[in-house]
Amino acid sequence: MKPIKLFVCPSTKNITDAVLRFCENGKHIVGLIPTRRQVEWNGGYSNNWTTKDFSAYAANLFLERDHAGPGQGYTEDDGYESLSRDCNYFDLIHIDPWKKYPKYKEGLQWTLEMVEFCYDKNPSLKYEIGTEEGIRPFEAIELQRLITDLRARLKPSIFNRLEYVVIQSGTIIEENTNQGSYSPHKLKQMIAVAQANNLLSKEHNGDYLGPILIKEKMKLGLDSVNLGPEFSLIETKTYLDRIAAINNPALFEKFWRLCYDSGRWKRWVNDDFDPDHNKHKLIEVCGHYIFSHPIFISEIKKHFKDIDKQIQTNIIHILESYYNA
């Protein structure tokens, strides 16, 4: 498989539509990577899409389930109900039990069993293994151990369906910045592990690094990168700019209240974050969660009839900057 340069989280319909428009001439390929909270078998916060409906809507694109596994949805579950549906609709599945099972032996066992489960459901699926640094740090030697153990315990026909391995080089998203400490040395070590095992390397949380640094990483051998919050922020800022342009404080407060009441901002900020004195920041980290909320649509979006086209154009401009760097 030729590596896909960018994978984008379809956290809103506008992001999905922008990627569809960007790829429609066949010049570029961008993968879509919905998480379980964004798109789920019984509906997610992204356009209220079910897994089936989303896969039909974006059928012309390469689709990967991001972070399939226990504890990755809205409820504490083992992830198998979601996974059983994913096997019917995705090209590739990221097997990620590490949030709930960070201990190596448990994470290995869950990875093994979930890959085998998916293979029994759909032998044509491919897989991504490992996880991002913010969930469970890995060093190169442990990543190699994971691959070695999976090779030893999976049937060759199943192991050969492994396509991507998540590598880490110091990227962690907090608020609207990348708080990690980038290590070119660790990146090269991790890429060497992927290459030695004939796997493609993929880094998560490439947001806010900019196209120049992503290009530098790819010159070092990185195959692919995941982006998500960066594109969500583009859409949120477009709304904030339009609200400011019409000088409507009441509309801003309504936007803030919907975001605040959702509680989704809490995962992106420090413990000392003050929501009452950082209203703009709270909206920026949380706005994309409520774009499908009926109150947002009926009482905020209605003021900006042409905003979807503007948002998609803004997103396409950023996609072009990554591919032209």
C-alpha positions in Angstrom: 0.0 0.0 0.0 1.3 3.4 -0.9 1.3 5.6 2.2 -1.4 8.3 2.5 0.3 11.5 3.6 -2.5 13.0 5.7 -5.3 11.5 7.7 -7.9 13.9 9.0 -10.5 13.6 11.7 -14.0 14.2 10.3 -15.2 16.0 13.5 -17.7 18.0 11.5 -19.6 17.7 8.3 -17.8 20.7 6.9 -14.4 19.0 7.4 -15.7 15.9 5.7 -17.1 17.9 2.8 -13.8 19.9 2.4 -11.8 16.7 2.2 -14.2 15.3 -0.4 -13.9 18.5 -2.4 -10.1 18.5 -2.1 -9.8 14.9 -3.3 -12.5 15.0 -6.0 -10.1 15.5 -8.9 -8.0 12.5 -7.9 -4.8 14.5 -7.5 -4.6 13.9 -3.7 -5.6 11.2 -1.4 -6.6 12.0 2.2 -7.8 9.4 4.7 -10.6 10.1 7.1 -10.2 8.8 10.7 -13.3 9.1 12.8 -13.0 8.3 16.5 -15.8 6.4 18.2 -17.2 9.7 19.7 -17.3 11.4 16.4 -19.0 8.5 14.4 -20.4 5.5 16.1 -22.8 2.7 15.2 -25.6 4.4 17.0 -24.6 8.0 16.2 -21.8 10.4 17.1 -21.3 14.2 17.6 -20.1 14.6 14.0 -23.3 15.4 12.1 -25.0 12.8 14.2 -23.6 10.2 11.8 -23.9 6.5 12.4 -21.0 4.4 11.2 -23.1 3.0 8.3 -24.3 6.4 7.2 -20.9 8.0 7.4 -19.2 5.3 5.4 -21.9 5.7 2.7 -21.5 9.5 2.6 -17.7 9.3 2.4 -17.5 6.1 0.3 -15.1 7.6 -2.2 -12.4 8.2 0.4 -10.1 5.9 2.4 -11.7 5.3 5.7 -10.0 4.3 8.9 -11.5 3.8 12.4 -9.3 5.7 14.8 -8.8 4.4 18.3 -11.0 1.4 18.2 -11.1 -0.3 21.6 -12.3 -0.3 25.2 -13.1 3.0 26.8 -12.9 5.0 23.6 -16.6 5.7 23.3 -19.0 7.6 25.4 -19.7 4.7 27.7 -17.3 2.3 29.5 -17.4 -0.7 27.3 -15.1 -3.3 25.9 -15.4 -1.8 22.4 -16.5 -5.0 20.7 -20.0 -3.9 19.8 -18.6 -0.9 18.0 -15.8 -3.0 16.5 -18.2 -5.6 15.1 -19.9 -2.8 13.0 -16.6 -1.2 12.0 -15.5 -4.4 10.3 -18.3 -3.9 7.7 -17.5 -0.3 6.8 -13.8 0.6 7.2 -10.7 -0.1 5.1 -8.4 0.0 8.1 -8.9 -0.2 11.8 -6.7 1.3 14.5 -6.6 -1.2 17.3 -6.1 0.8 20.5 -6.8 -0.8 23.9 -4.0 1.2 25.6 -6.2 3.9 27.2 -7.9 1.3 29.4 -5.0 -1.2 29.5 -1.7 0.6 29.6 0.2 -2.3 31.1 2.2 -4.0 28.3 0.9 -7.6 28.7 -2.7 -6.5 28.9 -2.4 -4.1 26.0 -0.7 -6.8 23.9 -3.4 -9.4 24.7 -6.2 -7.0 23.8 -4.5 -6.0 20.6 -4.0 -9.6 19.7 -7.6 -10.6 20.4 -9.2 -7.6 18.7 -7.2 -8.1 15.6 -8.2 -11.8 15.5 -11.9 -10.8 16.1 -11.8 -8.4 13.2 -10.1 -10.8 10.9 -12.8 -13.4 11.5 -15.4 -10.8 10.6 -13.6 -9.4 7.5 -10.3 -11.0 6.3 -9.8 -8.1 3.9 -9.3 -5.5 6.6 -6.0 -3.9 7.4 -4.8 -2.6 10.8 -2.9 0.0 12.6 -1.3 -0.9 16.0 0.2 1.1 18.9 -1.0 4.4 20.3 -0.2 8.1 20.7 2.1 9.5 23.3 -0.7 11.3 25.2 -2.4 7.9 25.8 0.5 5.6 26.6 4.2 6.5 25.8 6.3 3.9 23.9 10.0 3.8 23.4 11.4 2.2 20.2 12.6 -0.9 22.0 9.1 -1.6 23.4 7.5 -0.9 20.0 9.7 -3.5 18.5 8.7 -5.9 21.3 5.0 -5.3 20.5 5.6 -6.1 16.8 7.7 -9.2 17.6 5.1 -10.6 20.1 2.3 -10.0 17.6 4.2 -11.8 14.9 4.9 -14.7 17.2 1.3 -15.1 18.3 -0.8 -14.2 15.2 -1.1 -16.5 12.2 1.0 -15.2 9.4 -2.1 -14.5 7.3 -3.4 -12.2 10.0 -0.1 -10.6 10.9 0.4 -9.7 7.3 -2.7 -7.6 7.5 -0.9 -5.1 9.8 -0.3 -2.0 7.8 0.6 0.9 10.0 2.3 1.3 13.4 1.9 4.4 15.5 5.3 6.1 16.2 6.0 8.7 18.8 8.3 11.7 18.7 6.9 14.1 21.3 3.5 15.3 20.1 0.8 16.0 22.7 -2.2 18.3 22.1 -3.4 20.6 24.9 -5.7 23.5 24.4 -4.9 24.7 20.8 -1.2 24.0 20.9 1.2 21.1 20.5 2.7 20.8 24.0 5.1 18.0 23.2 8.8 18.2 22.9 9.8 17.1 19.4 12.7 14.6 19.3 14.2 14.0 15.8 16.3 11.2 17.4 13.3 9.4 18.8 11.5 9.9 15.5 14.3 8.2 13.5 14.4 5.4 16.0 10.7 4.7 15.8 10.7 5.0 12.0 13.6 2.5 11.9 11.5 0.0 13.8 8.6 0.4 11.4 10.8 0.0 8.3 12.6 -3.0 9.7 9.3 -4.7 10.1 7.9 -3.6 6.7 5.2 -1.4 8.3 4.2 2.1 7.5 4.9 4.7 10.2 2.1 7.1 11.3 2.3 9.8 13.9 -0.8 11.1 15.6 -1.4 14.6 16.8 0.5 16.4 14.1 -1.7 19.5 14.6 -0.3 23.0 15.0 3.2 21.9 13.9 2.8 23.4 10.4 3.5 22.0 7.0 7.3 22.8 7.1 7.9 20.6 10.2 5.7 17.8 8.8 7.7 17.9 5.6 10.9 17.7 7.6 9.6 14.6 9.5 8.7 13.0 6.2 12.1 13.6 4.8 13.4 11.6 7.8 11.1 8.7 6.7 7.7 9.3 8.3 5.0 8.0 6.1 1.8 9.5 7.4 0.4 11.9 10.0 -3.0 12.3 11.7 -4.5 15.8 12.0 -7.7 16.7 13.8 -8.1 19.6 16.2 -6.4 22.0 13.8 -9.2 21.7 11.3 -11.9 21.8 13.9 -10.3 25.1 15.1 -10.5 26.6 11.6 -14.3 26.1 11.6 -14.7 27.4 15.1 -12.7 30.5 14.4 -14.7 31.2 11.3 -17.8 31.3 13.4 -16.1 33.5 16.0 -14.9 35.9 13.4 -18.4 36.2 11.8 -20.0 36.7 15.2 -17.5 39.5 16.0 -18.1 41.1 12.6 -21.8 41.5 13.4 -21.0 42.7 16.9 -23.4 40.4 18.6 -22.3 39.7 22.2 -25.5 37.8 23.0 -24.7 35.3 20.2 -21.2 34.8 21.5 -22.6 34.1 25.0 -25.0 31.6 23.6 -22.1 29.9 21.7 -20.1 29.8 25.0 -23.0 28.4 27.0 -23.6 25.5 24.6 -19.9 24.7 24.7 -19.6 25.1 28.5 -22.7 22.9 29.2 -21.4 20.2 26.9 -18.4 19.6 29.3 -16.3 18.5 26.3 -13.7 21.3 26.9 -12.5 19.6 30.1 -10.4 17.0 28.2 -8.3 19.7 26.4 -7.4 22.1 29.3 -5.3 22.1 32.4 -6.8 21.6 35.9 -6.4 25.3 36.7 -8.3 26.5 33.6 -11.0 29.1 34.5 -13.9 28.8 32.0 -15.5 32.1 33.1 -12.4 34.1 32.4 -11.3 32.2 29.3 -14.6 32.1 27.3 -13.0 32.6 23.9 -10.4 29.8 24.6 -13.2 27.4 25.8 -15.1 27.9 22.6 -12.0 27.3 20.5 -11.2 24.0 22.1 -14.8 22.8 22.2 -16.9 24.5 19.5 -16.7 21.6 17.0 -18.6 19.3 19.5 -21.8 21.3 19.3 -22.0 22.2 15.6 -24.7 19.5 15.2 -26.6 20.6 18.3 -30.1 21.7 17.3 -29.9 24.9 19.3 -26.6 25.8 17.6 -28.2 25.2 14.2 -31.5 27.0 14.9 -30.2 30.0 16.9 -26.6 30.6 15.8 -25.9 29.1 12.4 -29.1 30.6 11.0 -27.4 34.1 11.1 -24.7 33.0 8.6 -26.3 31.5 5.5 -23.2 31.1 3.5 -20.8 30.1 6.2 -20.4 26.4 5.2 -18.8 27.3 1.9 -16.4 29.7 3.6 -15.4 27.1 6.2 -14.7 24.5 3.6 -12.6 27.0 1.5 -10.6 27.8 4.6 -10.0 24.1 5.3 -9.0 23.4 1.7 -6.5 26.2 1.8 -4.8 24.6 4.8 -4.8 21.2 3.1 -3.2 22.7 0.1 -0.5 24.2 2.3 0.4 20.7 3.6 0.5 19.1 0.1 2.4 22.0 -1.5 5.1 22.4 1.3 
